[in-house]
Protein backbone atom coordinates (compact mmCIF):
# COMPACT_ATOMS: atom_id res chain seq x y z
CA UNK A 1 0.00 0.00 0.00
CA UNK A 2 1.58 3.35 -1.02
CA UNK A 3 0.27 5.05 2.13
CA UNK A 4 2.38 2.75 4.28
CA UNK A 5 5.72 3.73 2.74
CA UNK A 6 6.40 6.95 4.70
CA UNK A 7 5.80 5.44 8.17
CA UNK A 8 7.96 2.44 7.26
CA UNK A 9 10.80 4.68 6.06
CA UNK A 10 10.53 6.85 9.19
CA UNK A 11 10.69 3.74 11.37
CA UNK A 12 13.74 2.39 9.53
CA UNK A 13 15.59 5.71 9.66
CA UNK A 14 14.81 6.15 13.35
CA UNK A 15 15.72 2.60 14.36
CA UNK A 16 18.39 1.59 11.88
CA UNK A 17 19.88 4.97 11.12
CA UNK A 18 20.79 6.41 7.80
CA UNK A 19 24.21 6.51 6.27
CA UNK A 20 26.23 9.63 6.90
CA UNK A 21 25.29 12.90 8.54
CA UNK A 22 22.25 14.87 7.49
CA UNK A 23 23.16 17.60 5.00
CA UNK A 24 21.42 20.97 5.13
CA UNK A 25 21.60 21.53 1.37
CA UNK A 26 20.70 17.98 0.39
CA UNK A 27 18.21 16.99 3.10
CA UNK A 28 16.97 19.99 5.10
CA UNK A 29 16.76 22.91 2.67
CA UNK A 30 14.24 21.10 0.40
CA UNK A 31 12.02 20.30 3.39
CA UNK A 32 12.17 23.82 4.79
CA UNK A 33 11.77 25.41 1.35
CA UNK A 34 8.52 23.52 0.85
CA UNK A 35 7.10 23.85 4.37
CA UNK A 36 8.81 26.62 6.38
CA UNK A 37 10.47 29.36 4.35
CA UNK A 38 7.25 30.97 3.09
CA UNK A 39 6.67 32.21 6.67
CA UNK A 40 10.15 31.89 8.19
CA UNK A 41 12.47 32.62 5.28
CA UNK A 42 14.16 35.51 3.50
CA UNK A 43 11.05 37.53 2.57
CA UNK A 44 10.63 40.05 5.39
CA UNK A 45 7.14 41.01 4.19
CA UNK A 46 5.80 37.48 4.75
CA UNK A 47 7.89 36.51 7.79
CA UNK A 48 5.94 35.41 10.84
CA UNK A 49 6.87 35.51 14.54
CA UNK A 50 10.06 37.40 13.66
CA UNK A 51 11.62 33.98 13.02
CA UNK A 52 13.99 33.27 10.17
CA UNK A 53 15.08 29.67 9.60
CA UNK A 54 17.08 30.00 6.38
CA UNK A 55 20.08 31.57 8.16
CA UNK A 56 21.77 29.69 11.01
CA UNK A 57 22.57 32.76 13.13
CA UNK A 58 18.93 33.84 13.00
CA UNK A 59 17.57 30.36 13.69
CA UNK A 60 19.68 30.05 16.86
CA UNK A 61 18.47 33.33 18.40
CA UNK A 62 16.25 32.85 21.45
CA UNK A 63 12.70 34.14 21.07
CA UNK A 64 9.99 34.89 23.64
CA UNK A 65 8.53 31.37 23.26
CA UNK A 66 11.82 29.49 23.01
CA UNK A 67 14.85 29.04 20.80
CA UNK A 68 13.95 27.84 17.30
CA UNK A 69 17.01 25.59 16.94
CA UNK A 70 19.25 24.41 19.79
CA UNK A 71 22.11 22.54 18.07
CA UNK A 72 22.58 19.10 19.59
CA UNK A 73 19.31 19.26 21.55
CA UNK A 74 16.22 18.65 19.43
CA UNK A 75 13.93 18.36 22.47
CA UNK A 76 14.78 21.94 23.49
CA UNK A 77 14.38 23.23 19.91
CA UNK A 78 11.12 25.08 19.38
CA UNK A 79 10.81 23.86 15.78
CA UNK A 80 10.90 20.22 16.91
CA UNK A 81 8.36 20.89 19.66
CA UNK A 82 6.11 22.57 17.11
CA UNK A 83 6.39 20.06 14.26
CA UNK A 84 5.63 17.18 16.64
CA UNK A 85 2.82 19.05 18.46
CA UNK A 86 -0.66 17.57 18.32
CA UNK A 87 -2.52 20.74 19.30
CA UNK A 88 -2.99 24.23 17.84
CA UNK A 89 0.76 24.92 18.16
CA UNK A 90 1.62 22.44 15.38
CA UNK A 91 3.76 23.70 12.50
CA UNK A 92 3.18 24.10 9.74
CA UNK A 93 -0.36 25.17 10.65
CA UNK A 94 -3.31 23.65 8.85
CA UNK A 95 -3.99 27.03 7.24
CA UNK A 96 -0.66 26.77 5.38
CA UNK A 97 -1.90 23.69 3.47
CA UNK A 98 1.52 22.08 3.91
CA UNK A 99 2.46 18.99 5.88
CA UNK A 100 5.61 17.25 7.01
CA UNK A 101 5.89 13.51 6.55
CA UNK A 102 7.07 11.34 9.45
CA UNK A 103 10.37 10.88 7.59
CA UNK A 104 10.84 14.63 7.18
CA UNK A 105 10.12 15.20 10.87
CA UNK A 106 12.69 12.58 11.88
CA UNK A 107 15.23 14.02 9.43
CA UNK A 108 14.82 17.47 11.01
CA UNK A 109 15.17 15.97 14.50
CA UNK A 110 18.31 14.07 13.49
CA UNK A 111 19.83 17.14 11.81
CA UNK A 112 19.42 19.19 14.99
CA UNK A 113 20.79 16.33 17.12
CA UNK A 114 23.84 16.27 14.84
CA UNK A 115 24.47 19.99 15.47
CA UNK A 116 22.20 21.68 12.90
CA UNK A 117 25.01 22.49 10.51
CA UNK A 118 23.97 24.75 7.63
C-alpha positions as a Python dict, from the first residue, in 0.01 Angstrom:
ca = {
    (1, 'X'): (0, 0, 0),
    (2, 'X'): (158, 335, -102),
    (3, 'X'): (27, 505, 213),
    (4, 'X'): (238, 275, 428),
    (5, 'X'): (572, 373, 274),
    (6, 'X'): (640, 695, 470),
    (7, 'X'): (580, 544, 817),
    (8, 'X'): (796, 244, 726),
    (9, 'X'): (1080, 468, 606),
    (10, 'X'): (1053, 685, 919),
    (11, 'X'): (1069, 374, 1137),
    (12, 'X'): (1374, 239, 953),
    (13, 'X'): (1559, 571, 966),
    (14, 'X'): (1481, 615, 1335),
    (15, 'X'): (1572, 260, 1436),
    (16, 'X'): (1839, 159, 1188),
    (17, 'X'): (1988, 497, 1112),
    (18, 'X'): (2079, 641, 780),
    (19, 'X'): (2421, 651, 627),
    (20, 'X'): (2623, 963, 690),
    (21, 'X'): (2529, 1290, 854),
    (22, 'X'): (2225, 1487, 749),
    (23, 'X'): (2316, 1760, 500),
    (24, 'X'): (2142, 2097, 513),
    (25, 'X'): (2160, 2153, 137),
    (26, 'X'): (2070, 1798, 39),
    (27, 'X'): (1821, 1699, 310),
    (28, 'X'): (1697, 1999, 510),
    (29, 'X'): (1676, 2291, 267),
    (30, 'X'): (1424, 2110, 40),
    (31, 'X'): (1202, 2030, 339),
    (32, 'X'): (1217, 2382, 479),
    (33, 'X'): (1177, 2541, 135),
    (34, 'X'): (852, 2352, 85),
    (35, 'X'): (710, 2385, 437),
    (36, 'X'): (881, 2662, 638),
    (37, 'X'): (1047, 2936, 435),
    (38, 'X'): (725, 3097, 309),
    (39, 'X'): (667, 3221, 667),
    (40, 'X'): (1015, 3189, 819),
    (41, 'X'): (1247, 3262, 528),
    (42, 'X'): (1416, 3551, 350),
    (43, 'X'): (1105, 3753, 257),
    (44, 'X'): (1063, 4005, 539),
    (45, 'X'): (714, 4101, 419),
    (46, 'X'): (580, 3748, 475),
    (47, 'X'): (789, 3651, 779),
    (48, 'X'): (594, 3541, 1084),
    (49, 'X'): (687, 3551, 1454),
    (50, 'X'): (1006, 3740, 1366),
    (51, 'X'): (1162, 3398, 1302),
    (52, 'X'): (1399, 3327, 1017),
    (53, 'X'): (1508, 2967, 960),
    (54, 'X'): (1708, 3000, 638),
    (55, 'X'): (2008, 3157, 816),
    (56, 'X'): (2177, 2969, 1101),
    (57, 'X'): (2257, 3276, 1313),
    (58, 'X'): (1893, 3384, 1300),
    (59, 'X'): (1757, 3036, 1369),
    (60, 'X'): (1968, 3005, 1686),
    (61, 'X'): (1847, 3333, 1840),
    (62, 'X'): (1625, 3285, 2145),
    (63, 'X'): (1270, 3414, 2107),
    (64, 'X'): (999, 3489, 2364),
    (65, 'X'): (853, 3137, 2326),
    (66, 'X'): (1182, 2949, 2301),
    (67, 'X'): (1485, 2904, 2080),
    (68, 'X'): (1395, 2784, 1730),
    (69, 'X'): (1701, 2559, 1694),
    (70, 'X'): (1925, 2441, 1979),
    (71, 'X'): (2211, 2254, 1807),
    (72, 'X'): (2258, 1910, 1959),
    (73, 'X'): (1931, 1926, 2155),
    (74, 'X'): (1622, 1865, 1943),
    (75, 'X'): (1393, 1836, 2247),
    (76, 'X'): (1478, 2194, 2349),
    (77, 'X'): (1438, 2323, 1991),
    (78, 'X'): (1112, 2508, 1938),
    (79, 'X'): (1081, 2386, 1578),
    (80, 'X'): (1090, 2022, 1691),
    (81, 'X'): (836, 2089, 1966),
    (82, 'X'): (611, 2257, 1711),
    (83, 'X'): (639, 2006, 1426),
    (84, 'X'): (563, 1718, 1664),
    (85, 'X'): (282, 1905, 1846),
    (86, 'X'): (-66, 1757, 1832),
    (87, 'X'): (-252, 2074, 1930),
    (88, 'X'): (-299, 2423, 1784),
    (89, 'X'): (76, 2492, 1816),
    (90, 'X'): (162, 2244, 1538),
    (91, 'X'): (376, 2370, 1250),
    (92, 'X'): (318, 2410, 974),
    (93, 'X'): (-36, 2517, 1065),
    (94, 'X'): (-331, 2365, 885),
    (95, 'X'): (-399, 2703, 724),
    (96, 'X'): (-66, 2677, 538),
    (97, 'X'): (-190, 2369, 347),
    (98, 'X'): (152, 2208, 391),
    (99, 'X'): (246, 1899, 588),
    (100, 'X'): (561, 1725, 701),
    (101, 'X'): (589, 1351, 655),
    (102, 'X'): (707, 1134, 945),
    (103, 'X'): (1037, 1088, 759),
    (104, 'X'): (1084, 1463, 718),
    (105, 'X'): (1012, 1520, 1087),
    (106, 'X'): (1269, 1258, 1188),
    (107, 'X'): (1523, 1402, 943),
    (108, 'X'): (1482, 1747, 1101),
    (109, 'X'): (1517, 1597, 1450),
    (110, 'X'): (1831, 1407, 1349),
    (111, 'X'): (1983, 1714, 1181),
    (112, 'X'): (1942, 1919, 1499),
    (113, 'X'): (2079, 1633, 1712),
    (114, 'X'): (2384, 1627, 1484),
    (115, 'X'): (2447, 1999, 1547),
    (116, 'X'): (2220, 2168, 1290),
    (117, 'X'): (2501, 2249, 1051),
    (118, 'X'): (2397, 2475, 763),
}
